[in-house]
Amino acid sequence: MKIGFIGLGHMGNPMCRNLLKHGHKLKVYDVVADLARKLEKEGCELASSAAECARGVEVVITMLPSSPHVRSVYLSEYGVLKGAKSGTPLIDSSTIDPLTARDVAMEAKARGCPMVDAPVSGGVGGAEAGTLTFMVGGDAADYEAAKPILQGMGKNIVHCGGIGNGQVAKICNNMMLAIEMIATSEGMTLASKLGMDPKVFAAIVNTSSGRCWSSDTYNPFPGVLENVPASRGYSGGFGADLMLKDLTLVTDAAKNAKQPVVLGALAQQIYQKHSNDGHGAKDFSSVILQYMKEKA
Ligand SMILES: NC(=O)c1ccc[n+]([C@@H]2O[C@H](COP(=O)([O-])OP(=O)(O)OC[C@H]3O[C@@H](n4cnc5c(N)ncnc54)[C@H](O)[C@@H]3O)[C@@H](O)[C@H]2O)c1
């Protein structure tokens, strides 16, 4: 297929490379022209705007930082909807708020373009390996049409229901993960302070009722597990600032829905402080440094 791809950053670049490997032809656009030129060397056609990128392609995929970027890339004077032919399927894989996803999809539908939201989990590693999970919101027929394209970049393609529900799944899951990571950080640092060997404590937790992904697969305490960010100075992994972004999206969505998320709001504040303390670029498990200052 001929695919228009907009947003060629940490995630977009490897996603494009995997689409090329699957035999698709790509037309690419990014406001940072150098990022597009890198892909030109791989055989991609360059576009001079989002509208131009959407012109003459069979599907458009976007991978942008946040809600205002998505709104502008689709709806502005030089946006996707100005260039895409009626009937062109649109896939937004950015993580944004569900209301923006629904608004933009409504505008797209009014111009005859079916749209799905398809945020991902799996991070840069998953994007490079082509093993991302896509959480897809949209009509069943639009999901089925998007699925074979998404399979060129990911392993698990899950239909979450109507438009916006991919974002709902993504941000609610990440809220639970943040809360769980903070809980694990508190338990691990307290046990250590009270005199327990963190490795012994983690082994007990991991066969007891405190067990969770943050304790048994991604433990934040340095030295407990090998090959996790905690054992390499919290480098790589999923950035604390990206977690903060998702927590801000989820708490805003909860406010709109008048649904209390007491621990989610607290987690957002803890990650805000963590970011202000200068740790935003570190992996999100570095939030444990809020409890073990001497190791920061
Ligand atoms: N990086 C991760 O580990 C990860 C994991 C899961 C989800 N996500 C989500 O994926 C999305 C992309 O993340 P990323 O890490 O690739 O971000 P990034 O900042 O590296 O890439 C975004 C790209 O969009 C481009 N862009 C911004 N405005 C534009 C515009 N108006 N027109 C064209 N291009 C524009 C930027 O120049 C940049 O190259 C985000 O929503 C993020 O939350 C990221």
The ligand as an SDF file (V2000), in Angstrom:
LIG
                    3D

 44 48  0  0  0  0  0  0  0  0999 V2000
    8.5260    6.9760   23.2600 N   0  0  0  0  0  0  0  0  0  0  0  0
    7.8720    6.0080   23.8710 C   0  0  0  0  0  0  0  0  0  0  0  0
    8.4370    5.1460   24.5410 O   0  0  0  0  0  0  0  0  0  0  0  0
    6.3580    5.9170   23.7200 C   0  0  0  0  0  0  0  0  0  0  0  0
    5.6940    4.7480   24.1450 C   0  0  0  0  0  0  0  0  0  0  0  0
    4.3260    4.6490   23.9540 C   0  0  0  0  0  0  0  0  0  0  0  0
    3.6220    5.7270   23.4030 C   0  0  0  0  0  0  0  0  0  0  0  0
    4.2830    6.8550   23.0250 N   0  0  0  0  0  0  0  0  0  0  0  0
    3.5020    7.9560   22.4470 C   0  0  0  0  0  0  0  0  0  0  0  0
    3.7890    8.0140   21.0640 O   0  0  0  0  0  0  0  0  0  0  0  0
    3.7370    9.3720   20.6100 C   0  0  0  0  0  0  0  0  0  0  0  0
    5.0320    9.7370   19.9150 C   0  0  0  0  0  0  0  0  0  0  0  0
    6.0980    9.5560   20.8360 O   0  0  0  0  0  0  0  0  0  0  0  0
    7.6360    9.7770   20.4180 P   0  0  0  0  0  0  0  0  0  0  0  0
    8.4550    9.3120   21.5750 O   0  0  0  0  0  0  0  0  0  0  0  0
    7.8660    9.2530   19.0450 O   0  0  0  0  0  0  0  0  0  0  0  0
    7.6670   11.3930   20.3560 O   0  0  0  0  0  0  0  0  0  0  0  0
    8.7170   12.2950   19.5810 P   0  0  0  0  0  0  0  0  0  0  0  0
    8.6050   13.6440   20.1660 O   0  0  0  0  0  0  0  0  0  0  0  0
   10.0430   11.6200   19.4950 O   0  0  0  0  0  0  0  0  0  0  0  0
    8.1190   12.3150   18.0700 O   0  0  0  0  0  0  0  0  0  0  0  0
    7.0270   13.0930   17.6590 C   0  0  0  0  0  0  0  0  0  0  0  0
    7.3690   13.7020   16.3080 C   0  0  0  0  0  0  0  0  0  0  0  0
    6.2550   14.4880   15.8590 O   0  0  0  0  0  0  0  0  0  0  0  0
    6.7980   15.6210   15.1770 C   0  0  0  0  0  0  0  0  0  0  0  0
    5.8030   16.6850   15.0900 N   0  0  0  0  0  0  0  0  0  0  0  0
    5.3500   17.5150   16.0660 C   0  0  0  0  0  0  0  0  0  0  0  0
    4.4440   18.3740   15.5780 N   0  0  0  0  0  0  0  0  0  0  0  0
    4.3150   18.0940   14.2620 C   0  0  0  0  0  0  0  0  0  0  0  0
    3.5410   18.6630   13.2170 C   0  0  0  0  0  0  0  0  0  0  0  0
    2.7210   19.6830   13.4250 N   0  0  0  0  0  0  0  0  0  0  0  0
    3.6620   18.1390   11.9710 N   0  0  0  0  0  0  0  0  0  0  0  0
    4.5180   17.0950   11.7400 C   0  0  0  0  0  0  0  0  0  0  0  0
    5.2720   16.5280   12.6930 N   0  0  0  0  0  0  0  0  0  0  0  0
    5.1840   17.0240   13.9380 C   0  0  0  0  0  0  0  0  0  0  0  0
    8.0080   16.0190   16.0000 C   0  0  0  0  0  0  0  0  0  0  0  0
    8.9100   16.8300   15.2640 O   0  0  0  0  0  0  0  0  0  0  0  0
    8.5800   14.6450   16.3520 C   0  0  0  0  0  0  0  0  0  0  0  0
    9.5550   14.2130   15.4020 O   0  0  0  0  0  0  0  0  0  0  0  0
    3.4410   10.2220   21.8520 C   0  0  0  0  0  0  0  0  0  0  0  0
    2.0750   10.5260   21.8780 O   0  0  0  0  0  0  0  0  0  0  0  0
    3.8620    9.3210   23.0080 C   0  0  0  0  0  0  0  0  0  0  0  0
    3.1470    9.6010   24.1950 O   0  0  0  0  0  0  0  0  0  0  0  0
    5.6430    6.9690   23.1550 C   0  0  0  0  0  0  0  0  0  0  0  0
  1  2  1  0
  2  3  2  0
  2  4  1  0
  4  5  1  0
  4 44  2  0
  5  6  2  0
  6  7  1  0
  7  8  2  0
  8  9  1  0
  8 44  1  0
  9 10  1  0
  9 42  1  0
 10 11  1  0
 11 12  1  0
 11 40  1  0
 12 13  1  0
 13 14  1  0
 14 15  2  0
 14 16  1  0
 14 17  1  0
 17 18  1  0
 18 19  2  0
 18 20  1  0
 18 21  1  0
 21 22  1  0
 22 23  1  0
 23 24  1  0
 23 38  1  0
 24 25  1  0
 25 26  1  0
 25 36  1  0
 26 27  1  0
 26 35  1  0
 27 28  2  0
 28 29  1  0
 29 30  1  0
 29 35  2  0
 30 31  1  0
 30 32  2  0
 32 33  1  0
 33 34  2  0
 34 35  1  0
 36 37  1  0
 36 38  1  0
 38 39  1  0
 40 41  1  0
 40 42  1  0
 42 43  1  0
M  CHG  2   8   1  16  -1
M  END
$$$$
